[in-house]
Amino acid sequence: MTQAHGWTLLFHSCVIDQLRTLNAACDRARRSDPLTAESNANVKLFR
């Protein structure tokens, strides 16, 4: 559960798992090549 702008946002556990997986992929991309990470599809999606 997250609160933003007075709204309570609820996410299904599957969505949370996918966001965590996407975040991990972004972290890997940024660690492996920081200069070109912003062009990585996962990084663009997670922005």
N, C-alpha and C positions, 0 to 999 in steps of 0.2 A: 504494500500500500504506500502510495506517494501522494503528497499534497502539493499542489501548484496553483497559484492564483485563486485560492479558496476552493478549489475542486479537489476531491479525493479520487485519485486514479488507481484503479485496480487492474492487475494484469494476471492472466492465467499463467500458471507455473511453466507451461511449455514456451510461452513468449519470453518469460524471464530467462529460461535456459538458452534460448536462441540469442538473446541480447548478450548474455555472458559469453557465449561462444564467439559472437561477432566481435566483442570487445577484446577477447584473447587474440583473435586473428589480427586485429588492428595493432595490438601491442607487438605481436611478432613482426608484422610488416614494418613498423616504426623502428624496431631494434635491428632488423636485418639490413635495412637501407633507409636511413632517416632522410636522405636528400630526395628520394623519389616516392616516399611513402604516401604522400598526398595524392598521387595518381592511382594508388591501389584502390580497387573497387570496394573492398571491405571498409577501408578508411573513409572513402567518400560516402558510403551508406551510413556509417556510424556517426558522422559529423553532427 
